[in-house]
Amino acid sequence: MNHPREWFQPKVVGIGWSPRTWEGWAIIVSVIAIGALVGRMNL
């Protein structure tokens, strides 16, 4: 059985995590898109 890949890795410089695979990048893009849509809503 293949071991699952990690989607994010610790940053070399700074604090936090950075995307490592296309799945990680897909999560980042999705969060930004959802934030933009919510920000454009007139509540």
MOPAC internal coordinates of N, CA, C and O (Angstrom, degrees):
PM7 1SCF
backbone

  N    0.0000 0     0.00 0     0.00 0    0    0    0
  C    1.4505 1     0.00 0     0.00 0    1    0    0
  C    1.5238 1   108.43 1     0.00 0    2    1    0
  O    1.2310 1   120.69 1   -43.10 1    3    2    1
  N    1.3281 1   116.28 1   136.90 1    3    2    1
  C    1.4573 1   120.97 1   178.65 1    5    3    2
  C    1.5187 1   110.30 1   -76.25 1    6    5    3
  O    1.2310 1   121.32 1   -36.88 1    7    6    5
  N    1.3188 1   115.09 1   143.12 1    7    6    5
  C    1.4611 1   119.52 1   175.39 1    9    7    6
  C    1.5237 1   108.86 1   -78.09 1   10    9    7
  O    1.2310 1   120.11 1   -40.77 1   11   10    9
  N    1.3256 1   117.40 1   139.23 1   11   10    9
  C    1.4653 1   119.22 1   179.28 1   13   11   10
  C    1.5325 1   110.63 1   -66.35 1   14   13   11
  O    1.2310 1   121.19 1   -37.28 1   15   14   13
  N    1.3184 1   115.32 1   142.72 1   15   14   13
  C    1.4616 1   120.08 1   177.77 1   17   15   14
  C    1.5240 1   109.65 1   -80.62 1   18   17   15
  O    1.2310 1   121.16 1   -31.70 1   19   18   17
  N    1.3128 1   115.39 1   148.30 1   19   18   17
  C    1.4632 1   119.75 1   174.69 1   21   19   18
  C    1.5225 1   108.25 1   -81.74 1   22   21   19
  O    1.2310 1   120.60 1   -46.93 1   23   22   21
  N    1.3259 1   116.47 1   133.07 1   23   22   21
  C    1.4560 1   121.14 1  -178.22 1   25   23   22
  C    1.5137 1   112.09 1   -80.38 1   26   25   23
  O    1.2310 1   120.03 1   154.32 1   27   26   25
  N    1.3445 1   117.54 1   -25.68 1   27   26   25
  C    1.4512 1   122.38 1  -178.80 1   29   27   26
  C    1.5175 1   109.78 1  -129.46 1   30   29   27
  O    1.2310 1   120.68 1   -27.07 1   31   30   29
  N    1.3332 1   116.30 1   152.93 1   31   30   29
  C    1.4556 1   121.54 1   177.43 1   33   31   30
  C    1.5239 1   108.43 1  -132.08 1   34   33   31
  O    1.2310 1   119.58 1   -26.20 1   35   34   33
  N    1.3268 1   118.40 1   153.80 1   35   34   33
  C    1.4635 1   120.01 1   177.19 1   37   35   34
  C    1.5305 1   110.21 1   -63.67 1   38   37   35
  O    1.2310 1   121.01 1   -34.96 1   39   38   37
  N    1.3291 1   115.68 1   145.04 1   39   38   37
  C    1.4548 1   120.05 1   177.27 1   41   39   38
  C    1.5153 1   110.06 1   -70.64 1   42   41   39
  O    1.2310 1   121.24 1   -32.72 1   43   42   41
  N    1.3171 1   115.24 1   147.28 1   43   42   41
  C    1.4589 1   120.27 1   176.54 1   45   43   42
  C    1.5268 1   109.39 1   -75.57 1   46   45   43
  O    1.2310 1   120.81 1   138.18 1   47   46   45
  N    1.3275 1   116.06 1   -41.82 1   47   46   45
  C    1.4604 1   122.08 1   178.98 1   49   47   46
  C    1.5186 1   107.55 1  -121.64 1   50   49   47
  O    1.2310 1   120.48 1   -51.32 1   51   50   49
  N    1.3276 1   116.68 1   128.68 1   51   50   49
  C    1.4524 1   120.64 1   178.74 1   53   51   50
  C    1.5186 1   112.04 1   100.24 1   54   53   51
  O    1.2310 1   121.99 1     8.81 1   55   54   53
  N    1.3174 1   113.80 1  -171.19 1   55   54   53
  C    1.4573 1   121.01 1  -176.67 1   57   55   54
  C    1.5188 1   108.91 1  -113.15 1   58   57   55
  O    1.2310 1   120.35 1   -40.75 1   59   58   57
  N    1.3090 1   116.94 1   139.25 1   59   58   57
  C    1.4543 1   121.00 1   175.03 1   61   59   58
  C    1.5076 1   113.17 1   118.27 1   62   61   59
  O    1.2310 1   122.07 1    17.28 1   63   62   61
  N    1.3233 1   113.64 1  -162.72 1   63   62   61
  C    1.4561 1   121.57 1  -176.00 1   65   63   62
  C    1.5185 1   108.28 1  -128.75 1   66   65   63
  O    1.2310 1   120.71 1   -27.34 1   67   66   65
  N    1.3286 1   116.25 1   152.66 1   67   66   65
  C    1.4537 1   120.49 1   176.85 1   69   67   66
  C    1.5268 1   109.17 1  -126.62 1   70   69   67
  O    1.2310 1   120.32 1   -29.55 1   71   70   69
  N    1.3326 1   116.99 1   150.45 1   71   70   69
  C    1.4552 1   120.39 1  -179.55 1   73   71   70
  C    1.5218 1   111.64 1   -62.27 1   74   73   71
  O    1.2310 1   121.28 1   -36.95 1   75   74   73
  N    1.3178 1   115.16 1   143.05 1   75   74   73
  C    1.4589 1   121.00 1  -178.91 1   77   75   74
  C    1.5308 1   111.28 1  -115.10 1   78   77   75
  O    1.2310 1   119.95 1   149.84 1   79   78   77
  N    1.3150 1   117.70 1   -30.16 1   79   78   77
  C    1.4635 1   122.12 1  -177.37 1   81   79   78
  C    1.5272 1   109.36 1  -126.52 1   82   81   79
  O    1.2310 1   121.34 1    -4.40 1   83   82   81
  N    1.3384 1   115.04 1   175.60 1   83   82   81
  C    1.4647 1   118.47 1   179.86 1   85   83   82
  C    1.5254 1   111.00 1   -65.31 1   86   85   83
  O    1.2310 1   119.91 1   151.77 1   87   86   85
  N    1.3221 1   117.77 1   -28.23 1   87   86   85
  C    1.4723 1   120.04 1   178.50 1   89   87   86
  C    1.5253 1   110.47 1   -66.46 1   90   89   87
  O    1.2310 1   120.55 1   140.66 1   91   90   89
  N    1.3199 1   116.56 1   -39.34 1   91   90   89
  C    1.4605 1   120.32 1   176.70 1   93   91   90
  C    1.5187 1   111.73 1   -62.94 1   94   93   91
  O    1.2310 1   121.15 1   136.18 1   95   94   93
  N    1.3465 1   115.41 1   -43.82 1   95   94   93
  C    1.4648 1   119.10 1   177.20 1   97   95   94
  C    1.5257 1   111.35 1   -63.98 1   98   97   95
  O    1.2310 1   120.19 1   144.12 1   99   98   97
  N    1.3348 1   117.24 1   -35.88 1   99   98   97
  C    1.4714 1   120.48 1   178.80 1  101   99   98
  C    1.5271 1   110.42 1   -63.87 1  102  101   99
  O    1.2310 1   119.95 1   141.58 1  103  102  101
  N    1.3153 1   117.71 1   -38.42 1  103  102  101
  C    1.4660 1   121.00 1   177.67 1  105  103  102
  C    1.5219 1   110.16 1   -64.58 1  106  105  103
  O    1.2310 1   120.37 1   135.21 1  107  106  105
  N    1.3278 1   116.90 1   -44.79 1  107  106  105
  C    1.4687 1   121.22 1   179.77 1  109  107  106
  C    1.5306 1   110.46 1   -59.68 1  110  109  107
  O    1.2310 1   120.29 1   131.76 1  111  110  109
  N    1.3278 1   117.06 1   -48.24 1  111  110  109
  C    1.4714 1   121.26 1  -179.59 1  113  111  110
  C    1.5209 1   110.57 1   -62.91 1  114  113  111
  O    1.2310 1   119.83 1   140.33 1  115  114  113
  N    1.3317 1   117.94 1   -39.67 1  115  114  113
  C    1.4641 1   121.55 1   179.55 1  117  115  114
  C    1.5226 1   111.42 1   -64.08 1  118  117  115
  O    1.2310 1   120.24 1   136.63 1  119  118  117
  N    1.3120 1   117.15 1   -43.37 1  119  118  117
  C    1.4691 1   120.88 1  -179.59 1  121  119  118
  C    1.5310 1   110.39 1   -64.64 1  122  121  119
  O    1.2310 1   120.28 1   138.57 1  123  122  121
  N    1.3349 1   117.08 1   -41.43 1  123  122  121
  C    1.4642 1   120.30 1   178.24 1  125  123  122
  C    1.5255 1   110.51 1   -65.11 1  126  125  123
  O    1.2310 1   119.92 1   137.31 1  127  126  125
  N    1.3387 1   117.76 1   -42.69 1  127  126  125
  C    1.4685 1   121.36 1  -179.83 1  129  127  126
  C    1.5240 1   111.15 1   -64.04 1  130  129  127
  O    1.2310 1   120.23 1   136.75 1  131  130  129
  N    1.3286 1   117.17 1   -43.25 1  131  130  129
  C    1.4678 1   120.43 1   178.97 1  133  131  130
  C    1.5208 1   110.07 1   -64.81 1  134  133  131
  O    1.2310 1   120.31 1   138.52 1  135  134  133
  N    1.3197 1   117.02 1   -41.48 1  135  134  133
  C    1.4699 1   120.34 1   177.54 1  137  135  134
  C    1.5094 1   111.94 1   -61.83 1  138  137  135
  O    1.2310 1   120.11 1   139.64 1  139  138  137
  N    1.3359 1   117.39 1   -40.36 1  139  138  137
  C    1.4635 1   120.88 1   178.48 1  141  139  138
  C    1.5227 1   110.83 1   -65.93 1  142  141  139
  O    1.2310 1   119.97 1   138.94 1  143  142  141
  N    1.3228 1   117.66 1   -41.06 1  143  142  141
  C    1.4665 1   120.71 1   179.10 1  145  143  142
  C    1.5253 1   111.30 1   -65.91 1  146  145  143
  O    1.2310 1   120.17 1   136.93 1  147  146  145
  N    1.3049 1   117.28 1   -43.07 1  147  146  145
  C    1.4667 1   120.90 1   179.28 1  149  147  146
  C    1.5268 1   109.60 1   -66.33 1  150  149  147
  O    1.2310 1   120.29 1   141.99 1  151  150  149
  N    1.3323 1   117.05 1   -38.01 1  151  150  149
  C    1.4616 1   120.68 1   179.30 1  153  151  150
  C    1.5186 1   113.17 1   -66.14 1  154  153  151
  O    1.2310 1   120.29 1   152.17 1  155  154  153
  N    1.3349 1   117.06 1   -27.83 1  155  154  153
  C    1.4658 1   120.65 1  -179.65 1  157  155  154
  C    1.5283 1   113.26 1   -85.32 1  158  157  155
  O    1.2310 1   120.59 1   169.65 1  159  158  157
  N    1.3206 1   116.48 1   -10.35 1  159  158  157
  C    1.4711 1   119.69 1  -178.90 1  161  159  158
  C    1.5265 1   109.06 1   -71.39 1  162  161  159
  O    1.2310 1   120.59 1   -41.52 1  163  162  161
  N    1.3187 1   116.47 1   138.48 1  163  162  161
  C    1.4626 1   122.10 1   176.19 1  165  163  162
  C    1.5099 1   109.03 1   -92.83 1  166  165  163
  O    1.2310 1   121.18 1   -77.21 1  167  166  165
  N    1.3064 1   115.35 1   102.79 1  167  166  165
  C    1.4637 1   118.98 1  -179.72 1  169  167  166
  C    1.5017 1   110.50 1  -103.28 1  170  169  167
  O    1.2310 1   120.10 1   180.00 1  171  170  169

